[in-house]
Amino acid sequence: MKKYLLDSVILIDHFNNISQATNFIKKNHKLCYISAITRAEVLTGFQNE
């Protein structure tokens, strides 16, 4: 079974309503993971807004 380690780019695209990113995550949500580094990058980006 494939598993996906998502990068901050796809998460940012999802939060910016890029349909390809959102559709990928919706289709594969049970197989998607993020690293602690990606989590920190995304949370830092939200804090800076």
mmCIF file of the N, C-alpha and C atoms, coordinates in Angstrom:
data_MODEL
# 
_entry.id   MODEL 
# 
loop_
_atom_site.group_PDB 
_atom_site.id 
_atom_site.type_symbol 
_atom_site.label_atom_id 
_atom_site.label_alt_id 
_atom_site.label_comp_id 
_atom_site.label_asym_id 
_atom_site.label_entity_id 
_atom_site.label_seq_id 
_atom_site.pdbx_PDB_ins_code 
_atom_site.Cartn_x 
_atom_site.Cartn_y 
_atom_site.Cartn_z 
_atom_site.occupancy 
_atom_site.B_iso_or_equiv 
_atom_site.pdbx_formal_charge 
_atom_site.auth_seq_id 
_atom_site.auth_comp_id 
_atom_site.auth_asym_id 
_atom_site.auth_atom_id 
_atom_site.pdbx_PDB_model_num 
ATOM 1   N N  . MET A 1 1  ? 0.837  -1.172 0.000  1.00 0.00 ? 1  MET A N  1 
ATOM 2   C CA . MET A 1 1  ? 0.000  0.000  0.000  1.00 0.00 ? 1  MET A CA 1 
ATOM 3   C C  . MET A 1 1  ? 0.893  1.249  0.000  1.00 0.00 ? 1  MET A C  1 
ATOM 4   N N  . LYS A 1 2  ? 0.579  2.184  -0.885 1.00 0.00 ? 2  LYS A N  1 
ATOM 5   C CA . LYS A 1 2  ? 1.321  3.439  -0.945 1.00 0.00 ? 2  LYS A CA 1 
ATOM 6   C C  . LYS A 1 2  ? 0.944  4.330  0.225  1.00 0.00 ? 2  LYS A C  1 
ATOM 7   N N  . LYS A 1 3  ? 1.930  5.086  0.682  1.00 0.00 ? 3  LYS A N  1 
ATOM 8   C CA . LYS A 1 3  ? 1.710  6.137  1.672  1.00 0.00 ? 3  LYS A CA 1 
ATOM 9   C C  . LYS A 1 3  ? 2.368  7.392  1.128  1.00 0.00 ? 3  LYS A C  1 
ATOM 10  N N  . TYR A 1 4  ? 1.833  8.543  1.492  1.00 0.00 ? 4  TYR A N  1 
ATOM 11  C CA . TYR A 1 4  ? 2.331  9.810  0.973  1.00 0.00 ? 4  TYR A CA 1 
ATOM 12  C C  . TYR A 1 4  ? 2.794  10.706 2.112  1.00 0.00 ? 4  TYR A C  1 
ATOM 13  N N  . LEU A 1 5  ? 4.032  11.159 2.023  1.00 0.00 ? 5  LEU A N  1 
ATOM 14  C CA . LEU A 1 5  ? 4.565  12.132 2.959  1.00 0.00 ? 5  LEU A CA 1 
ATOM 15  C C  . LEU A 1 5  ? 4.445  13.490 2.287  1.00 0.00 ? 5  LEU A C  1 
ATOM 16  N N  . LEU A 1 6  ? 3.515  14.289 2.770  1.00 0.00 ? 6  LEU A N  1 
ATOM 17  C CA . LEU A 1 6  ? 3.209  15.556 2.117  1.00 0.00 ? 6  LEU A CA 1 
ATOM 18  C C  . LEU A 1 6  ? 4.204  16.638 2.515  1.00 0.00 ? 6  LEU A C  1 
ATOM 19  N N  . ASP A 1 7  ? 4.545  17.459 1.546  1.00 0.00 ? 7  ASP A N  1 
ATOM 20  C CA . ASP A 1 7  ? 5.405  18.607 1.762  1.00 0.00 ? 7  ASP A CA 1 
ATOM 21  C C  . ASP A 1 7  ? 4.530  19.825 2.047  1.00 0.00 ? 7  ASP A C  1 
ATOM 22  N N  . SER A 1 8  ? 5.139  20.855 2.582  1.00 0.00 ? 8  SER A N  1 
ATOM 23  C CA . SER A 1 8  ? 4.376  22.070 2.883  1.00 0.00 ? 8  SER A CA 1 
ATOM 24  C C  . SER A 1 8  ? 3.752  22.682 1.634  1.00 0.00 ? 8  SER A C  1 
ATOM 25  N N  . VAL A 1 9  ? 4.357  22.478 0.477  1.00 0.00 ? 9  VAL A N  1 
ATOM 26  C CA . VAL A 1 9  ? 3.836  23.064 -0.766 1.00 0.00 ? 9  VAL A CA 1 
ATOM 27  C C  . VAL A 1 9  ? 2.417  22.576 -1.053 1.00 0.00 ? 9  VAL A C  1 
ATOM 28  N N  . ILE A 1 10 ? 2.170  21.287 -0.947 1.00 0.00 ? 10 ILE A N  1 
ATOM 29  C CA . ILE A 1 10 ? 0.824  20.778 -1.245 1.00 0.00 ? 10 ILE A CA 1 
ATOM 30  C C  . ILE A 1 10 ? -0.175 21.240 -0.189 1.00 0.00 ? 10 ILE A C  1 
ATOM 31  N N  . LEU A 1 11 ? 0.266  21.352 1.059  1.00 0.00 ? 11 LEU A N  1 
ATOM 32  C CA . LEU A 1 11 ? -0.639 21.844 2.100  1.00 0.00 ? 11 LEU A CA 1 
ATOM 33  C C  . LEU A 1 11 ? -0.976 23.314 1.887  1.00 0.00 ? 11 LEU A C  1 
ATOM 34  N N  . ILE A 1 12 ? 0.015  24.110 1.532  1.00 0.00 ? 12 ILE A N  1 
ATOM 35  C CA . ILE A 1 12 ? -0.225 25.529 1.255  1.00 0.00 ? 12 ILE A CA 1 
ATOM 36  C C  . ILE A 1 12 ? -1.149 25.679 0.054  1.00 0.00 ? 12 ILE A C  1 
ATOM 37  N N  . ASP A 1 13 ? -0.920 24.871 -0.985 1.00 0.00 ? 13 ASP A N  1 
ATOM 38  C CA . ASP A 1 13 ? -1.820 24.897 -2.143 1.00 0.00 ? 13 ASP A CA 1 
ATOM 39  C C  . ASP A 1 13 ? -3.248 24.556 -1.725 1.00 0.00 ? 13 ASP A C  1 
ATOM 40  N N  . HIS A 1 14 ? -3.391 23.558 -0.883 1.00 0.00 ? 14 HIS A N  1 
ATOM 41  C CA . HIS A 1 14 ? -4.722 23.181 -0.384 1.00 0.00 ? 14 HIS A CA 1 
ATOM 42  C C  . HIS A 1 14 ? -5.369 24.354 0.356  1.00 0.00 ? 14 HIS A C  1 
ATOM 43  N N  . PHE A 1 15 ? -4.625 25.004 1.251  1.00 0.00 ? 15 PHE A N  1 
ATOM 44  C CA . PHE A 1 15 ? -5.169 26.134 2.012  1.00 0.00 ? 15 PHE A CA 1 
ATOM 45  C C  . PHE A 1 15 ? -5.471 27.330 1.117  1.00 0.00 ? 15 PHE A C  1 
ATOM 46  N N  . ASN A 1 16 ? -4.814 27.402 -0.036 1.00 0.00 ? 16 ASN A N  1 
ATOM 47  C CA . ASN A 1 16 ? -5.071 28.473 -1.009 1.00 0.00 ? 16 ASN A CA 1 
ATOM 48  C C  . ASN A 1 16 ? -6.097 28.062 -2.063 1.00 0.00 ? 16 ASN A C  1 
ATOM 49  N N  . ASN A 1 17 ? -6.827 26.984 -1.785 1.00 0.00 ? 17 ASN A N  1 
ATOM 50  C CA . ASN A 1 17 ? -7.918 26.507 -2.650 1.00 0.00 ? 17 ASN A CA 1 
ATOM 51  C C  . ASN A 1 17 ? -7.470 26.104 -4.053 1.00 0.00 ? 17 ASN A C  1 
ATOM 52  N N  . ILE A 1 18 ? -6.280 25.515 -4.153 1.00 0.00 ? 18 ILE A N  1 
ATOM 53  C CA . ILE A 1 18 ? -5.832 24.942 -5.420 1.00 0.00 ? 18 ILE A CA 1 
ATOM 54  C C  . ILE A 1 18 ? -6.479 23.559 -5.516 1.00 0.00 ? 18 ILE A C  1 
ATOM 55  N N  . SER A 1 19 ? -7.375 23.403 -6.465 1.00 0.00 ? 19 SER A N  1 
ATOM 56  C CA . SER A 1 19 ? -8.217 22.201 -6.511 1.00 0.00 ? 19 SER A CA 1 
ATOM 57  C C  . SER A 1 19 ? -7.423 20.911 -6.654 1.00 0.00 ? 19 SER A C  1 
ATOM 58  N N  . GLN A 1 20 ? -6.326 20.921 -7.392 1.00 0.00 ? 20 GLN A N  1 
ATOM 59  C CA . GLN A 1 20 ? -5.547 19.692 -7.562 1.00 0.00 ? 20 GLN A CA 1 
ATOM 60  C C  . GLN A 1 20 ? -5.005 19.203 -6.217 1.00 0.00 ? 20 GLN A C  1 
ATOM 61  N N  . ALA A 1 21 ? -4.533 20.121 -5.393 1.00 0.00 ? 21 ALA A N  1 
ATOM 62  C CA . ALA A 1 21 ? -4.007 19.739 -4.082 1.00 0.00 ? 21 ALA A CA 1 
ATOM 63  C C  . ALA A 1 21 ? -5.129 19.234 -3.179 1.00 0.00 ? 21 ALA A C  1 
ATOM 64  N N  . THR A 1 22 ? -6.226 19.957 -3.157 1.00 0.00 ? 22 THR A N  1 
ATOM 65  C CA . THR A 1 22 ? -7.365 19.563 -2.328 1.00 0.00 ? 22 THR A CA 1 
ATOM 66  C C  . THR A 1 22 ? -7.915 18.209 -2.754 1.00 0.00 ? 22 THR A C  1 
ATOM 67  N N  . ASN A 1 23 ? -8.053 18.004 -4.042 1.00 0.00 ? 23 ASN A N  1 
ATOM 68  C CA . ASN A 1 23 ? -8.571 16.726 -4.540 1.00 0.00 ? 23 ASN A CA 1 
ATOM 69  C C  . ASN A 1 23 ? -7.639 15.573 -4.191 1.00 0.00 ? 23 ASN A C  1 
ATOM 70  N N  . PHE A 1 24 ? -6.332 15.786 -4.302 1.00 0.00 ? 24 PHE A N  1 
ATOM 71  C CA . PHE A 1 24 ? -5.375 14.732 -3.952 1.00 0.00 ? 24 PHE A CA 1 
ATOM 72  C C  . PHE A 1 24 ? -5.510 14.368 -2.479 1.00 0.00 ? 24 PHE A C  1 
ATOM 73  N N  . ILE A 1 25 ? -5.580 15.373 -1.628 1.00 0.00 ? 25 ILE A N  1 
ATOM 74  C CA . ILE A 1 25 ? -5.691 15.109 -0.192 1.00 0.00 ? 25 ILE A CA 1 
ATOM 75  C C  . ILE A 1 25 ? -7.013 14.423 0.135  1.00 0.00 ? 25 ILE A C  1 
ATOM 76  N N  . LYS A 1 26 ? -8.098 14.877 -0.457 1.00 0.00 ? 26 LYS A N  1 
ATOM 77  C CA . LYS A 1 26 ? -9.404 14.240 -0.222 1.00 0.00 ? 26 LYS A CA 1 
ATOM 78  C C  . LYS A 1 26 ? -9.392 12.778 -0.649 1.00 0.00 ? 26 LYS A C  1 
ATOM 79  N N  . LYS A 1 27 ? -8.814 12.516 -1.818 1.00 0.00 ? 27 LYS A N  1 
ATOM 80  C CA . LYS A 1 27 ? -8.800 11.157 -2.363 1.00 0.00 ? 27 LYS A CA 1 
ATOM 81  C C  . LYS A 1 27 ? -7.910 10.226 -1.541 1.00 0.00 ? 27 LYS A C  1 
ATOM 82  N N  . ASN A 1 28 ? -6.830 10.756 -0.986 1.00 0.00 ? 28 ASN A N  1 
ATOM 83  C CA . ASN A 1 28 ? -5.818 9.919  -0.336 1.00 0.00 ? 28 ASN A CA 1 
ATOM 84  C C  . ASN A 1 28 ? -5.631 10.221 1.147  1.00 0.00 ? 28 ASN A C  1 
ATOM 85  N N  . HIS A 1 29 ? -6.593 10.859 1.790  1.00 0.00 ? 29 HIS A N  1 
ATOM 86  C CA . HIS A 1 29 ? -6.389 11.349 3.152  1.00 0.00 ? 29 HIS A CA 1 
ATOM 87  C C  . HIS A 1 29 ? -5.970 10.272 4.151  1.00 0.00 ? 29 HIS A C  1 
ATOM 88  N N  . LYS A 1 30 ? -6.401 9.059  3.957  1.00 0.00 ? 30 LYS A N  1 
ATOM 89  C CA . LYS A 1 30 ? -6.025 7.994  4.895  1.00 0.00 ? 30 LYS A CA 1 
ATOM 90  C C  . LYS A 1 30 ? -4.592 7.520  4.689  1.00 0.00 ? 30 LYS A C  1 
ATOM 91  N N  . LEU A 1 31 ? -3.983 7.931  3.587  1.00 0.00 ? 31 LEU A N  1 
ATOM 92  C CA . LEU A 1 31 ? -2.623 7.507  3.267  1.00 0.00 ? 31 LEU A CA 1 
ATOM 93  C C  . LEU A 1 31 ? -1.623 8.651  3.367  1.00 0.00 ? 31 LEU A C  1 
ATOM 94  N N  . CYS A 1 32 ? -2.087 9.827  3.790  1.00 0.00 ? 32 CYS A N  1 
ATOM 95  C CA . CYS A 1 32 ? -1.241 11.020 3.812  1.00 0.00 ? 32 CYS A CA 1 
ATOM 96  C C  . CYS A 1 32 ? -0.706 11.291 5.215  1.00 0.00 ? 32 CYS A C  1 
ATOM 97  N N  . TYR A 1 33 ? 0.552  11.671 5.252  1.00 0.00 ? 33 TYR A N  1 
ATOM 98  C CA . TYR A 1 33 ? 1.228  12.002 6.497  1.00 0.00 ? 33 TYR A CA 1 
ATOM 99  C C  . TYR A 1 33 ? 2.036  13.269 6.283  1.00 0.00 ? 33 TYR A C  1 
ATOM 100 N N  . ILE A 1 34 ? 2.353  13.957 7.380  1.00 0.00 ? 34 ILE A N  1 
ATOM 101 C CA . ILE A 1 34 ? 3.266  15.094 7.296  1.00 0.00 ? 34 ILE A CA 1 
ATOM 102 C C  . ILE A 1 34 ? 4.338  14.920 8.371  1.00 0.00 ? 34 ILE A C  1 
ATOM 103 N N  . SER A 1 35 ? 5.499  15.468 8.094  1.00 0.00 ? 35 SER A N  1 
ATOM 104 C CA . SER A 1 35 ? 6.589  15.405 9.065  1.00 0.00 ? 35 SER A CA 1 
ATOM 105 C C  . SER A 1 35 ? 6.445  16.534 10.076 1.00 0.00 ? 35 SER A C  1 
ATOM 106 N N  . ALA A 1 36 ? 7.194  16.431 11.156 1.00 0.00 ? 36 ALA A N  1 
ATOM 107 C CA . ALA A 1 36 ? 7.203  17.498 12.159 1.00 0.00 ? 36 ALA A CA 1 
ATOM 108 C C  . ALA A 1 36 ? 7.718  18.798 11.553 1.00 0.00 ? 36 ALA A C  1 
ATOM 109 N N  . ILE A 1 37 ? 8.662  18.697 10.642 1.00 0.00 ? 37 ILE A N  1 
ATOM 110 C CA . ILE A 1 37 ? 9.213  19.887 9.992  1.00 0.00 ? 37 ILE A CA 1 
ATOM 111 C C  . ILE A 1 37 ? 8.151  20.556 9.130  1.00 0.00 ? 37 ILE A C  1 
ATOM 112 N N  . THR A 1 38 ? 7.411  19.774 8.348  1.00 0.00 ? 38 THR A N  1 
ATOM 113 C CA . THR A 1 38 ? 6.343  20.335 7.515  1.00 0.00 ? 38 THR A CA 1 
ATOM 114 C C  . THR A 1 38 ? 5.283  20.988 8.387  1.00 0.00 ? 38 THR A C  1 
ATOM 115 N N  . ARG A 1 39 ? 4.926  20.343 9.467  1.00 0.00 ? 39 ARG A N  1 
ATOM 116 C CA . ARG A 1 39 ? 3.938  20.919 10.393 1.00 0.00 ? 39 ARG A CA 1 
ATOM 117 C C  . ARG A 1 39 ? 4.418  22.272 10.903 1.00 0.00 ? 39 ARG A C  1 
ATOM 118 N N  . ALA A 1 40 ? 5.674  22.342 11.315 1.00 0.00 ? 40 ALA A N  1 
ATOM 119 C CA . ALA A 1 40 ? 6.233  23.597 11.825 1.00 0.00 ? 40 ALA A CA 1 
ATOM 120 C C  . ALA A 1 40 ? 6.254  24.674 10.747 1.00 0.00 ? 40 ALA A C  1 
ATOM 121 N N  . GLU A 1 41 ? 6.612  24.300 9.515  1.00 0.00 ? 41 GLU A N  1 
ATOM 122 C CA . GLU A 1 41 ? 6.634  25.266 8.411  1.00 0.00 ? 41 GLU A CA 1 
ATOM 123 C C  . GLU A 1 41 ? 5.249  25.862 8.180  1.00 0.00 ? 41 GLU A C  1 
ATOM 124 N N  . VAL A 1 42 ? 4.247  25.010 8.143  1.00 0.00 ? 42 VAL A N  1 
ATOM 125 C CA . VAL A 1 42 ? 2.882  25.471 7.878  1.00 0.00 ? 42 VAL A CA 1 
ATOM 126 C C  . VAL A 1 42 ? 2.376  26.332 9.033  1.00 0.00 ? 42 VAL A C  1 
ATOM 127 N N  . LEU A 1 43 ? 2.590  25.896 10.261 1.00 0.00 ? 43 LEU A N  1 
ATOM 128 C CA . LEU A 1 43 ? 2.133  26.678 11.413 1.00 0.00 ? 43 LEU A CA 1 
ATOM 129 C C  . LEU A 1 43 ? 2.846  28.023 11.496 1.00 0.00 ? 43 LEU A C  1 
ATOM 130 N N  . THR A 1 44 ? 4.123  28.055 11.180 1.00 0.00 ? 44 THR A N  1 
ATOM 131 C CA . THR A 1 44 ? 4.874  29.309 11.167 1.00 0.00 ? 44 THR A CA 1 
ATOM 132 C C  . THR A 1 44 ? 4.319  30.243 10.107 1.00 0.00 ? 44 THR A C  1 
ATOM 133 N N  . GLY A 1 45 ? 3.968  29.701 8.960  1.00 0.00 ? 45 GLY A N  1 
ATOM 134 C CA . GLY A 1 45 ? 3.380  30.510 7.900  1.00 0.00 ? 45 GLY A CA 1 
ATOM 135 C C  . GLY A 1 45 ? 2.069  31.143 8.319  1.00 0.00 ? 45 GLY A C  1 
ATOM 136 N N  . PHE A 1 46 ? 1.247  30.406 9.056  1.00 0.00 ? 46 PHE A N  1 
ATOM 137 C CA . PHE A 1 46 ? -0.025 30.953 9.530  1.00 0.00 ? 46 PHE A CA 1 
ATOM 138 C C  . PHE A 1 46 ? 0.203  32.045 10.577 1.00 0.00 ? 46 PHE A C  1 
ATOM 139 N N  . GLN A 1 47 ? 1.201  31.873 11.419 1.00 0.00 ? 47 GLN A N  1 
ATOM 140 C CA . GLN A 1 47 ? 1.483  32.865 12.459 1.00 0.00 ? 47 GLN A CA 1 
ATOM 141 C C  . GLN A 1 47 ? 1.972  34.176 11.863 1.00 0.00 ? 47 GLN A C  1 
ATOM 142 N N  . ASN A 1 48 ? 2.639  34.100 10.707 1.00 0.00 ? 48 ASN A N  1 
ATOM 143 C CA . ASN A 1 48 ? 3.200  35.290 10.075 1.00 0.00 ? 48 ASN A CA 1 
ATOM 144 C C  . ASN A 1 48 ? 2.172  36.078 9.279  1.00 0.00 ? 48 ASN A C  1 
ATOM 145 N N  . GLU A 1 49 ? 0.980  35.555 9.120  1.00 0.00 ? 49 GLU A N  1 
ATOM 146 C CA . GLU A 1 49 ? -0.045 36.261 8.330  1.00 0.00 ? 49 GLU A CA 1 
ATOM 147 C C  . GLU A 1 49 ? -0.765 37.295 9.139  1.00 0.00 ? 49 GLU A C  1 
# 
